[in-house]
């Protein structure tokens, strides 16, 4: 015979809140990554979001987007 142990409602509630928080954080981070890539898509430069910063590949280095300056000249 298999016995199933039923958890208390408080433990189930805490578990549900933790899972919802983890899913929410994952969705939020995915949105930040998407915004970072979308901002730099038209520039031709590669970019990605890591550790709270949007990084852009300038030459052979990955630098924070705040440090990247693009100078455009018109003919």
C-alpha positions, 0 to 999 in steps of 0.5 A: 500500500502506498501512503500519500502524505498531505502537506499543510496548506501553509507549506503549499501556499509558500511553495506556490508563491516561491514557484510563482516568483521564480516564473515571474523573475524568469519572464522579467529577465527574458523581457530585459534580454529581448529589449537589449537585443531589440535596441541594437538589432538595427545597428549591426552590432551583437548584443545580449543581456547579462548580470543586469547589463546590456552588453554590446560587442564592439570590436572583439570586446563586450562592453556595457551599452552605456559606454558605446558611442556611435558616430553617424555621418551623413553624405 
